[in-house]
Amino acid sequence: MQWIVAGLGNPGSEYDGTRHNVGRDFLRALEKKIPKKIKIVLPDTYMNDSGAAFKKIITSKKAAENLVVLHDELDLPLGVVKFSFGSGAGGHRGVLSIQQALKTKDFIRIRIGISPATPSGKIKKPDAEKTVDFVLGTFKPTEVVKLKKVQKTVADALELLFTEGLDKARTQINSRV
């Protein structure tokens, strides 16, 4: 079984460090810690056309089940990481593009929360008309500190997935808050 791990984001240094590039940025940071037998993909397409990068790499629905996509998640607060498998795109156009290109939802997603939250944990998503500016904006200094812990959680998630399988990884990671 060949694992393929992809980090979604936009190409070009002007997008480095933005909320929308958290999947791509994390994968680049973790790249040296990932076993050599695992294929790493950093699409050179823009986020909304991410699916184009996978058409030649993944040639069957069965192969798609070994795809792991790291991406930003507006519906989760910063600091929360969740596994998904076989679920809808939830409005994420990069994920939707991959689902359309592969003609399946059956791949693994590691959703990395980027939204601010109240002290009680309630998400404070930006207004719809401000969403693009928010996701293309950079993290605040206090958020960057929190991202180090999140990056460790993503590294743990990948290690658990590769060594223990999806069910165990999902149970352990999704229970973290």
N, C-alpha and C positions, 0 to 999 in steps of 0.2 A: 504494500500500500504506500503510494507516494503522496506525502502531504505537500500542499501548496499553501503558503501563507502570503497574503496580500495586505498591503497597507494603503488604504484609500486616502487621496488628497489631490491637490492640484500640483502639476509640475511647475518648476521655477522657484528660485530662491525668494521671490517676493511673497510666497505663500508659506514659507517655513515659519513655524511658531504660531500659525493661526489655529483657531479652534477646528476649522474644517479639515485641517491637515494632521490632526492628532494621530490618526491611524498610521499614516505614512511616516510621520516623525518618530513615533514609537518604534515602528518596525526597523527603521534605519538605526535607531539607538540600540536595539536589541539584536541586530543582525549577527553580530559576532558570537552571541550566546546561543544561537539556534544551531542545532546539529546540522552538519554538512549535507546529510541525505535529504534535507527538507528544502524544497524549492521556494525561493523568496521572490515575490513579484511586487515591484513598485511601478504601477501603470504610468506611462508617459502621456496618458490622456487626461483631460480635465475630468473632475469628479462626475459630472452628469453624463459622461460618455465612458465610464469605467468599464462597462461590459465589453467594449471593443477589444480591450487588452486580454480578455479571457477566451475569445472565440477559437483561437488556434491552440491554446494551451489545454483547454478542457474540452474533450471531444465526445463525452457521454454524460448522461445523468448520473451514472454510477461514479464516474471520476469526480463529478461536482461535489459529492459527499465528502471528499477529502480536501475541499477548499476551505480555508479559514480566512475570513475577511475582517480586518481590524478597521473600525470606522468610528467617527464622532457620532454621538447620540444626543440630540436636543431634548429628548424626552426623559433623560436621566440627569440627576444632579452631578456636578463635578465631584469626582472621588468615587463614583459607583461604576463598576464594570459588570456587565452581564453577558452570558452566553445565550445565543438563540440558534435554533436550527429549524429550518422549514417554515419560518414565519414570513409574514408580509414585510414589505419595505418600510411601512410606517411613515411614509412621506419622504424618506431619504432617497433622493434621485440617483445617487451613485449605486446604492443597493438595487434599486429598481432597474437600472441599466444592466446590471449583472444578471438579475433574474430574467430579464427579457432576452439577453444574449444567450444565456444557457438554457432557456426554456424550462427552468426549474427554480424552486425556492429552497430545495434541499441542499444547502451548504451551511457551514458554521459561520456565525457572525460573533465577533467579540465587540460588543457595543460599549463605547467609552463615553461616559457622561461628560457633558460640557456646560450644562446650564447652571446658573447660580441657584442657590436655595436659601430659604429663610432659616433661622436658627432651629426651627422645629423640623426642617427637612423638606418642606414644601417647595417644589420647583417654581422658579420665577423665570419662565421662558419670555423672550422678548416678544413684543407685539409683532404680528404677521408682517407688517411693512418694514420692520427693523431687523428681521431675521437674517437677511443676506449680509447686512453690515455686521451683525453680531458674529455669525459663523466665520466671516472673513477677517474678523478682528483678532488681535493678539490677546493672549492671556495677561491678566493683571499680575504684578509681582507676587501678591499673596496666593494667586492661583498656581503660579509656576512652582511654588514650594509644594503645594498639594499634588501637583503632577508627578513629582518624583515618587511619591507613595503609589500613585495610580500606575505608573510605569512598572513598578515592582509587582503589583497585582497582575498586570498583563503578562509579565514574564512568568509568574507563577501559573497563570491560566494556561499558557502555552506548554509549559513543562508538564503540568498535570494532564493536559490533553494528549500529549505525545507518549506519556508513560502509563497513564491510568485509563485513558479513554474519555469520550465525551460525557457520559453520564456522571462519572465521579468528578470530573473537572467542573461540570455545570453545577452539581450539588454544592461543591466546596466554594466556588467563586461566587455563585449567585446568592449564597447565604451571607456573604460579607457585606457590610454596610460602611 
